[in-house]
């Protein structure tokens, strides 16, 4: 509860900060200080040192898993603000409002990590999504940004309708919005409530698959990620996506039994389709930004393994994957935003002109590809190990390994352009502080790759 209340209050504080000062750098420092305060408050709640006690009547349930994820999400957001804060300042004139919207998104994330009923799921999704529609269209002078915002809003609204229909059917089947509500057994004829509950869960599955960019509900992702200002794409593709998976897992960890064997069949189809579409389409992209959009779809395919396995190893894996994927992608986008040309050719010769940028980008790309000694290796390992531990789906692991090998190709295209092609990569001004931030982030990605327990130990502390 600490995180929900404080993140909402900090959002309001950022709105009023825009009235008090016009200095964009000061607003960035206020946001960073607010994030540190938010992390501290959530840690106090996680380890029961101090918590705001409010009777939620069972609508919220604050467990160690969700609270620990909150801390990691807030920490990743702090890294994002410190590394890309100057680019947020350049995104438009309403910088205070941008930071306020980011805090409101974090409020939605805090709800999604602790919801215990479908009403709170709906509220969390909407509190998270609506600020993103605005951030996507932040660059009002760019028609692509306006188009992306409108497309995201319309498709998101349509998906919200699907979610509400699923929630309504669920209530009709169980008489409750609670996740653990049993189906009503009718004493007379009428609609079979078990069928009603299955229909409800399928609609909810579609809605959640849309939110995490899982195929075949991924169509919005490339256009929205490509059209949105790069600095906000970084936030949407990482922390927001990870929160969607936490909500996905929380929703179906108690409800998948209702779908029976059909659940694994449906999920297998979605995983394969997501890996196939994300990886194969990424191979043919000419823009690095658009390639990363399809890459995020492919990464969603791996994150779905946590939902497929549903065991303790999967819960550890999704925590580790969220951190590894978020940090690497934040780092890549931080560099991409500095580039004048987003195509692969725009990276030609970057290693000669800016060796620090090229080296750190290489580390981040290797992590996304799952190469050993980077955080991405153990992230993928935990996902696949969770499926093997569950048993009966070794063929799915083999398919995932094949597509992981495919992903190496398009990630290495960027590395090849930076180190082995002649060119004069043009960038905006690169400060020493920015280079230092990139080096520290790359070092942390390697540290997690060598010692993943640095993240996982906190879960059991």
N, C-alpha and C positions, 0 to 999 in steps of 0.2 A: 504493500500500500504506500510505502514511503516514496517509491519511484513514480507511481501514478500521480500522486498529489504534487510532488515537487516538480516533475517535468511539466505539468500543466501550469504551475505557478511561474516557472522559469520562462515559459512561452509568453506569458503575460508581461513579465518583467522585460523581456527583449522587445516587446511591442512598445512599451513606454520608454525604453532606452533610446529608441529612435527619435523621440520627442526631445529628450534631454541633450543628446549630442548628435552631431552630424559626422563625427570622425569615424570612418569605417573601421579603422584599425582598433579603436577603442571598443567598438561593438564586437569585434572578433575576440578580443581579450575577455570581455564580459561573458561571451558565450563559452569560451574555454573554461573560465572560472566556474560557470554554472554547471558545466559537465563534470568537473572535478567534485563539486558539491553533490551532484546527482550520484556519482559513483560511490562516494563516501556514505551517503544516505542508504543506498541499496545494499552496500556491504553490511551496514549495521542491521538492516532487516534480515539479510541472508543468514547471519550468524547470531540472530536473536539478541543483539546488544541493545537495540532501540528500535521500536516499531510503532507506527501509528495504528492503534487498534480501532477499527471501524467494523461494525457488524454488517457484512455484505449479504447475510441471509443465504449463504451457500452459492452466490453468484460468482464469487472469486475464491480461488484456492491457491495460496502462495506456498509452493513447494520449492525445495532446494534447486531442482532442475531449472525451473523457470527463472528464479531469482538469480542464479549464477549466470544464466544466459543474458539476463539484463545487464549485469556488470560487464560482461564481455562486449555486448552491443554498445553500451555507453563508452567503454574504453576505445572501441574501434571508431566511434563517432568523434571522440577527442583526437585521435590520430588523424582522422579525416579533416577536422577543422584546423588543426595545427599545420598540416601539410598543404591543404588546398584553400585555407581561409582567405588568402590574398586573391584567389580566383573567384571566390564567392563575392568579394568586394567589387570585382569587375563585372559581375553578372548583371548588375542593374543598379538603380538608384535606391531601391528599397531594401537595403542590406539588413536592417534590423528585422524587417518582416520575414526575410528569408531564414534567419536564425530562429525566429519565433516559430515558423512553420516546422523547422527541423525538430525543435523541442516538442511540438505537438505530435509529430510523427513518433517520437520516442515515448510519448504518453500512450499512443496506440499500441506500440510494441510492448509496453509494460502490462497492458490489459491482455494482449494476446498470449503472453507467457503465463498468465495466471487465471484465464477464464475457466469457469466451471459450468457454464450454461450457454446455450446458443444465443441468447440475447446479448450477453457480453462479448461473444465472438463477433456478432454483427457490429456492435458499437466499436470494438477494437479495430476491425477491418476498415470501418468508415473513418474513424479518427486518424488512422494511418494513411488512407488513400486520398482523402480530399486535399490535404496539404500537398501531396505529390502531384495532383492535377495542376495546381497553381505553380509549383516549382518547375514543372515541365514546360510551361508557357512563360517562364520568367523573362526570356529574351523576346520582348514584344516586337522588336524591329525585324525579327527573323521569321519568315513565313513558315519555315520547317518547324520551328519551335511552336508556333501557333497551331499548326496542323497536328503535331504530335500531341499537344495538350488536349485539343478537341477530340482526337481519336481515342486517347487514353480515357478521357471523361465519358465519352459515349459508350465505349466497350466496357468500362468499369461499372457504369450505371446499369447496363444490361446484365452484367454478371451479378450485381447486387440483387437484381430482381430474381435471378435464378436461386441465389442464396436464400432470399426471403421465402421463396416458394418451398425450398427444402426445409426451412425452419418451420413453416406452417404445417407441412405434411408430417414432420417429426412430432410436432405437438398433437396433431390429430391421431398419430399412432400410439403415443405414450401418455398423453395428457400432461406433459411437463416439458420444460425447456432444458432440464438438467441432463448432463451427458450420461449419467448412470441410470436414467429412468427406464424401467422395464416396459415392454410393449403391453398394451391393454389386451386382455383376452376376452373377446366378446362372448356373451351368454346366448345371444341370438344371432341370426344371419346378418349379412351386411358386408361391408368391405373388409377384407382380410387385413388386419392392422400390421401383420408382419410384412406383407407386400408394401403397405404404405410406408413403413419405416425404411425398407430397402430403397424405395423410390426417393425418399427424403435424403438418404445418405448418398445416393448417386448424384443428386442435384448439388448437394454440399461438396461432393468430390469434384464436380465440374467447376464450381465456383472457386474452390481452393487451388485447383490445378491452374486456373487462369491467373491467380495472384502470384504463383511461383513460376510462371512461364513454362509449364509442362505441356508437351505436345499431347494432343492436337489443339491445345488452347493457348498457343504461344504467339499467334499471328501479330499481336499488338507490339510485341517486344522489340523487334528490330527497328521499326519506324519510330517508336517512342524513345528508345535509347539513343537512336541516331539523331533525332530531331531536338531532343532536350539539350540544354546547355551541358557541356561535358562534365562540369563540376557537380551537377545534380544527378547526372546519369551514374556517376561514381557512387553516390549515396543510395540510389534506387537499386542498383545492381548488386549491392553487397549487403549492407545491414538490413535493409527492408526485405530483401529476398530471404535472408536467413531467418528473420522473424516470421515470415510466412510459413516456412517449414516447421518451425517450432509449434505454431498454431495448428498446422496440418497434422503433426504427430500427436499433439494433445487431443485433437478432435477424434482421431480414428484409433487411438490406442485402446479405447474401451468399446468402440463401435464396430470395429472390423469383424468381430465374431458374428455380428448380425448378418453380414454378407456371406459368411461361410467360405467354401473353396473358391467361389466366384471372385472374392476379393483379390486373391493372389493372381488370378488370371487377368483381371482388369489392370491391376498394377503392373504386371509384367509387360502387357501391351503398351502401357503409357511410358514405362521406363525405356523400352526398346525404341519406341517412336521418338522419344525425346533425345536419346543419344544419337539416333540416326539423323534426324533432321538438324539438330544442333551442330554436330560435327561435320557432316557432309556439306551442309550449306556454308559453314564457316570457311571451308577449303577454297571456295570460289569467290570470296569477297575481295574487293579491291581497296576498301577502306578499313583501316585498323579499328576504328571505332565501331563500325558495323560488324567486323569480325568478332570483336569482344562481345557484342550483343548476342550473336549466335553462340559464342563460347559460353555465355551465361546460361543459355538454354541447355547446352551440353552438360554444364556443371550441375544444373538442376536434375538431370538424369541420374547423376551419381548420388545426389542428396536424397533422391527418392528411395534409395536402398535402405535408408534409416527407417522409412515408413514400411518398407517391405519386410524387413527383419523384425522390427519391433521389440528387440531384446535390449539388455543392459549395454552390450557392446555397441549397439546402434545409437543409443543415447549418448554414449561417450563420443562416438564417431561424428554425430551431427554437431556436437559442441566444438570438436576439433576442426571439422570441415568448415564450420561457420567462421572461425577465427582465421584459418589458413586462407580460405578463399577471399574473405573480406579484406584482409591486410594486403594480399598480393594485388587484388584488383584495384584497391584504393591507390596503391603505389603506381600501377600502370597508368591509371587515368590521370594521376597527378603529373606524370611526364607527358602524356598525350595532350593534355590541355595546353602545355607549353609549346607544342609543335604548331608551326604555321600550316602544315599540310598533313592531313589525317590519313593519306594513302600510304601504302607500303613504301612507295618511292620517296615519300617525305622523310622516311627514317634513314635513307641512304647516307652513309658516311657519318652518322651520329657519333660513332665510337671515336673518331678522330677529333671531332669538334668539341664534344662533351663526353669524355670517357666515363665520368661518374654516372651520368644519366644512362648511358648505354649499359654499364655494368649492373646497376641496380635493376634496370628494366629486364635484363637477362635473368637475374635471380627471380624476379616476380613471374616471368613467363615460365621458367623451369618449374616453379612451384605449382602454377596452374596445370602444367603438363604432368605433374606427379613424379618428377625426377627425384631420386634419392638425395638425401641431405638437405631437402627443403621441406617446409611444412606440408606442402601438397601431397608428398609421398605418403606420409602416415595418415593424412586425411582420407585418401583413397583406400589405403590399406584397411583402415578401420571399417569403412563402408563395406568393402568386399568381405572382410573377415566376419562381419555381423551376419551377412547372408549365408556364408559357409557354415557358421555356427547354427543358424536356423535349420539348415539342411534342406535337401530336395531341389535346389535351384543352382547347381554348379554350372549349368549351361548358361545361365544369366550372367554369372561372373565372367565366363569366358567371352561372352559378347561385349561386356563392359571393358574388359582388357583390350579387346580389338579396337574399340572406339577410342580408348585412351591412347593407343598407338597412333591412331589417325590424328588425334589432337596435337601430337608432337609436330606434325608436318606444318600446320598453319601457325603454331607458336614460333617455330624455328624460322619461318619466313621473315619474321620481324628481326630476329637475331641475325639472320643472313644479311638483311638489308643494312643493319647497323655496322656490321664488322667486315663484310666481304663485298660490298658494292660501293662504287665511287659515287660521291655526291656531296652536296653542301646542305645538310639538314638545317633548315631555318627554325629558330625558336624565338620566343619572347625572352625578356631579360631573366636570367637565372641567377638567383642570389646564393650566397654561401650558406645561409640558413636553410634554404630549400635543399641544397645538396646534402647538408648534414642530416636533415630529416630523412631523406631517402636512404642514406647509408645506414642510419640507425634502424629504419624499418626493414631494410634488406637483411641486416644482421639478426634482427629478431625472427624473421622468417626462417633463416638458417638455424637459429637456436632452437626453434620449435621442431625443425626437421631432425635435429640431433637428439633433442630432449623433449619429446611431446608431453611428458608428464608435468612439465612446467605449467601447462594449461589444465590437464586432467586432474592433477593433485588438488587444485582448488575446489573441484567438484565434491571431493570427499573430506575436505578439511573440517 
